[in-house]
Structure formats: C-alpha cells, structure tokens
C-alpha cells in the first residue's frame, strides 16, 4: 500500500495534461510612422504609470484626478472584481489540500427487521435515538495536473482582472482630463463670444445713434441687432455644452451633479507637453487592455488541460471515522468508535460525448482569446498612430489658424476704420467681425484639441512615462454599505466576542 501511494504521488508530481502556455509571436512593424523605434510586443503592464496628468501643471486637474480615484463608482466595481478574481485563486489552490469536516447527526430512528443481515434478525428492530459524530476526510490526487491547470487558469484570470482594473483607472483618468480640457477650451470660446456681445452692443448703440442723427439707415440698425442676438445665442449654446461636460466630470468623480460646480477659467490653455524623443516601446506593452487580453489567453490555454483531465481516471483518498451510539452517555467510548479509509477510483467510461464536446469548446475558447489578443495589439498600434498623427496635424493647423486670426484682426480694424470714414458699408464690418470671431474661437478649440490629443497619446501608451513607482491597487474611499469595506473585515473570534457583549 505504501509503495502504491508513493507511486501515485510521484506520478502526480510529473504528469500534467494539456498544453503549456507560450506567448504567441506578434508581427509588428519596425517603427511608427513618426520614426519611433519598435520591437516585439510583450505585455509589461506591471510597470508603473505614475501621475501622468501632472505633466500639464494644472492644480485643478490634479484635484479632480484625486477625487475621481477616491470616489469613482466604476473604479470601485473594477477593484471589487479584482478582489473576486484574487479570492478565486485561493479557492482553486485549496483543491491541492485535503478537506475534512465534522457532520454531527442526532436522529430518532426505527430500523427494519427485514433489512439484509449476516444473521437472522427474527423480527428484531431498534426504535430510539441515534448519535453520530463522524469526521469525513477527502483528498483528490492531482495525477494528471488537472488541479494545477485550474490554479494556473485562476491566477491568469486574477492577473487579467488586475489589468482590467488598471484599464478602468487609466480610462477614467483620461476621461476626466479630456472633459476638463474641453471645458477649458469652451471657457476660452465663451470669453471671446461674450466680448463679441459687448462690442456688438456698442456697434448697435452707434447704429441707433446714426439713425437718429440721420446719418445711418435702419438697415444698419437691423443688421447690428441681428449680430447681437446671434452672439447671445452662441453664448447659450456654448454654456449648454459646458454644463453637460461639467455634469460628466461630476459623474466621473462620484459626485451628485446638482452639488458639483467647476468654476470658469478663461486663461490661455498651456502648450501640449513634449513627448520624449526616445519613448521606450515598452510603454505600449504596458497597456492594460493588451495585458488583460494576453492573460485571458493564458487562462484559456490552462483550461484546455483542465478539460483534458476529465478523460483520465480520478483517484481520491477518502476516510470516514467517528463515534456512533444509541445512548449519549457512552457516545465517546472506545466501543462506539467506527471508521473506514481507502482510495476511491473513478474511471470515465461513457459520458455521452460530454467530455469531447467540452474539449472542443475549450479549444474554441482558446482560439477566441488568441484572436482577441492579436486584435488588442493591432488596436494599440492604431491608437498610438492616430494620437501621433493628431498631434502633428493639429500643431500645423494651429499655426495656420493663428496666422488667420491675426489677419482677421487686421481686416476687422481696416473695415471698421473705412466704415467710420464712410468709404465702406456696414456689411463689410459685419463680415470682418464674423471672420475674426470665427478664427478666435477656432484657436481656442484647437488649443483644447491639442491637449486632448496629448491625453489620447498618453492613454495609448499605457499612461505616462514614470517607471520608478510600484503598481498598487488605487486607494478608494470605502462605501459604508459595502460588505467588503474595512469596517466589515473582522475576524471570526472578534465577531463572537461582539455577540457575547451584545448578550
């Protein structure tokens, strides 16, 4: 018997069905279109992201990021999912060890005089209590590595959940920054349009005065009134956009929109931060969505081994022992002791094709995970290329737009001077002012778009460039109603003491 058990344990340490996971090779271009060097993709999401938003040097943005990290409900849900996956790893790992439990049973029974017996019962039967205190013991031997594959899959799932949590964190931070810079751009437009309302009202007063003096026409006055009303309508439209973005930031920071206010800031937007010339390609490999897809592929690969283990015999060591008596007084005497122990061998013979179908499903799930991983890699390249192209093109567009604004400013001054001199109609002033307002608003919009493109590039690269800080679970404010909050995490004996104190 000892030799048999030793052989089983030795086999358990060696055999392991199913394929070992190997990261698939990924075909990648030698460099980006913007001449950034590249090499083979390997998920390195464990490298830290850092507080990348501080590169913009905006204290209000920094405050919003802190509030979002502490109170965002979607992030809290992602952290809870990670905790679930991490606990699932512990559940899978527990299968390595024996399980034992005590199932005490107290019954009143009547035995049958006709039950099978090694000797004639002669109508004898028993009516009375039965006290049974057994200890059940079970230990499944991992002969084929089925349990090891299950643990391998669970660990990969936990790692994927951690990556998805980081992806939610990165996406949430990027959304906060994007909405914030959109509001800042709108503040610049609102300042320009409100100024336009002011000087258009002044032009309206001048037109009215000219009509009263007989030097102007009612057409000029009507045109001036139209320009004032149009500018006022644009202010309301821009304010509506700003209010919606403000409510969006409130949602991201876990705040009731009714209680959230983000004051205006009409100062000029900062210049987009410079991207380091030698950005390491490892940054793209840190993208959490790519890492999550790669870990999902590893989990699917391990699941093939789990399913294959169902084709082989299963051996469990089982034991049952305890005390059985009809009288509680002698329940724990040696004479009441009963036990049995031995191996339980289960050999699969017929399952109606269930195991084969499960194997086909696991292989198909692996192929799906492989396709998702390759797609995630391709999408990461696309995101970076789009962000780099946007930064380059928006920079060129902003330079041209600034030249157009300066020209429009000069044209507006010339048209106004000619109108006052009586050599040009008021329509020329209107057209020149409209062009000036449009170019000024376009400059403010482009300034916001360039910053948003910078945020998109940082997000596409996996977040920031700081690789000196450790990766940690984001510290969020605990919900008092959450069962997993620190207020609820008490030990068993602490809870028992509490019960006695309450009593």
HELIX and SHEET records of a PDB file:
HELIX    1   1 UNK A    2  UNK A   14  1                                  13    
HELIX    2   2 UNK A   52  UNK A   56  5                                   5    
HELIX    3   3 UNK A   59  UNK A   71  1                                  13    
HELIX    4   4 UNK A   73  UNK A   93  1                                  21    
HELIX    5   5 UNK A   94  UNK A   96  5                                   3    
HELIX    6   6 UNK A  146  UNK A  213  1                                  68    
HELIX    7   7 UNK A  218  UNK A  252  1                                  35    
HELIX    8   8 UNK A  257  UNK A  259  5                                   3    
HELIX    9   9 UNK A  282  UNK A  285  1                                   4    
HELIX   10  10 UNK A  288  UNK A  308  1                                  21    
HELIX   11  11 UNK A  309  UNK A  311  5                                   3    
HELIX   12  12 UNK A  328  UNK A  330  5                                   3    
HELIX   13  13 UNK A  334  UNK A  336  5                                   3    
HELIX   14  14 UNK A  354  UNK A  421  1                                  68    
HELIX   15  15 UNK A  426  UNK A  460  1                                  35    
HELIX   16  16 UNK A  492  UNK A  502  1                                  11    
SHEET    1   A 4 UNK A  99  UNK A 110  0                                        
SHEET    2   A 4 UNK A 127  UNK A 140 -1                                        
SHEET    3   A 4 UNK A 314  UNK A 325 -1                                        
SHEET    4   A 4 UNK A 337  UNK A 346 -1                                        
END                                                                             
